[in-house]
Amino acid sequence: MNDESRVVPAMIAGAALGALAGYLFFTESGRRLRRQVEPVLERFAREVYGFRGAVQRAVEVASEGWGLTGEPAERGRRIH
């Protein structure tokens, strides 16, 4: 896909996002919708952040476990 073939989809996406932002911020019904959706998005963001932390802790634990055995680190460095 060359640069010229990406222009039209990018313009359409930009126009759609602009229209959505205009609706949400400049119309009364958009403001009402935004007020209803914001708490849901905040809860979702907290859940994602918590999940991210859990994944990071799992990676740390796994790394420590692998570090104790030395197996994967040694295998990755050997040239057969």
C-alpha positions in Angstrom: 0.0 0.0 0.0 1.6 3.3 -1.1 1.2 6.7 0.6 -1.5 7.9 -1.9 -3.7 5.0 -1.2 -3.6 5.8 2.5 -4.8 9.4 2.1 -8.5 8.7 1.5 -8.9 6.3 4.5 -7.0 8.7 6.7 -9.2 11.6 5.6 -12.4 9.6 6.2 -11.1 8.5 9.7 -10.2 12.1 10.6 -13.5 13.5 9.4 -15.4 10.8 11.4 -13.4 11.5 14.6 -13.9 15.3 14.1 -17.6 14.8 13.7 -17.8 12.6 16.8 -15.8 15.1 18.9 -18.0 17.9 17.6 -21.1 15.9 18.6 -19.8 15.0 22.0 -18.6 18.5 23.0 -20.9 20.9 21.2 -24.3 19.4 21.4 -26.5 19.0 24.4 -27.3 15.3 23.6 -23.6 14.7 23.1 -22.8 16.2 26.4 -25.4 13.9 28.1 -24.0 10.9 26.4 -20.4 11.9 27.4 -21.5 12.2 31.0 -23.0 8.8 30.9 -20.1 7.1 29.2 -17.2 8.8 31.2 -17.7 6.7 34.4 -17.8 3.5 32.4 -14.6 4.5 30.6 -12.9 5.4 33.8 -13.8 2.0 35.4 -12.6 0.3 32.2 -9.3 2.2 32.3 -8.8 1.2 36.0 -9.4 -2.5 35.1 -6.9 -2.3 32.2 -4.3 -0.7 34.4 -4.9 -3.3 37.1 -4.6 -6.1 34.5 -1.4 -4.5 33.2 0.1 -4.6 36.7 -0.9 -8.2 37.1 0.8 -9.1 33.9 3.9 -7.2 34.9 4.0 -9.0 38.2 3.6 -12.4 36.5 6.5 -11.6 34.1 8.7 -10.6 37.1 7.8 -13.9 38.9 8.5 -15.9 35.8 11.8 -14.1 35.2 12.8 -14.8 38.7 11.9 -18.4 38.3 13.9 -18.8 35.1 16.8 -16.9 36.7 16.9 -19.5 39.6 17.2 -22.4 37.2 19.5 -20.7 34.7 18.1 -23.0 31.9 16.5 -20.6 29.4 19.2 -18.0 29.8 22.0 -20.5 29.1 20.2 -22.1 26.2 19.7 -18.7 24.5 23.4 -17.9 24.7 24.8 -21.2 23.5 25.7 -21.7 19.8 25.3 -25.3 18.7 
